Amino acid sequence: MQGPCGCQLKIIGFVRPGWEHVSVSTPRRSPNWDEMCLVKDLFWDQEECVMQLHPPRSQYVNNSRYCLHLWRPTRQVIPLPPAAFVGIVGLGPSEAAILFAQMSAVS
């Protein structure tokens, strides 16, 4: 399908025991954030949590150079860190940039 950034996306989804999985690839580069968000929303509800994994190097499988994967376990809830560990809840990107610039100027 055509992705939101003009690149053709190849999308394959399947269910395995205990897991839902979708792979996303493009012809010449890895999918970007907007493309992965689009695919996530095609297969799961907005409020469902899915993940991309970085396994131990000894367990890497790389059959396609420009392919990323989304995973959701079906028998357990994915633990999430508190949102405050990521940034300031309720603050948009431009507001955060202004705040961080002000903080840098003071220090």
C-alpha positions, 0 to 999 in steps of 0.5 A: 500500500502507499504510505503516508510519506509517498513510499510503497509499503509491503505489509504482512500480518499474522497471528502465532500462538501467543503473539500478533505480528506485523512486518513492514518494509519498503524497497530502499529504506527502513520504515519511518515513525509515521509509516509504522504508526499508520500500520499500527493503527491499521491492525490495532486500536489506538489505545492498544500497546504494541512494540518493536523489539531489540533482542540480544544480538545473538538472537537477531534474524535479518532476512530483509534489510529494510523491514521492521516489526510490530509485536503484541503478546496476546496472553499478557499486558505489555508493561510501560514505564511511567509517561513522566519518564519520557517527557512532560505529560501534556506538553507539545513538541514546540512547547517542550523545545521552548522550555528546554531552551529556557532551561539550557539558558539558565544553567 
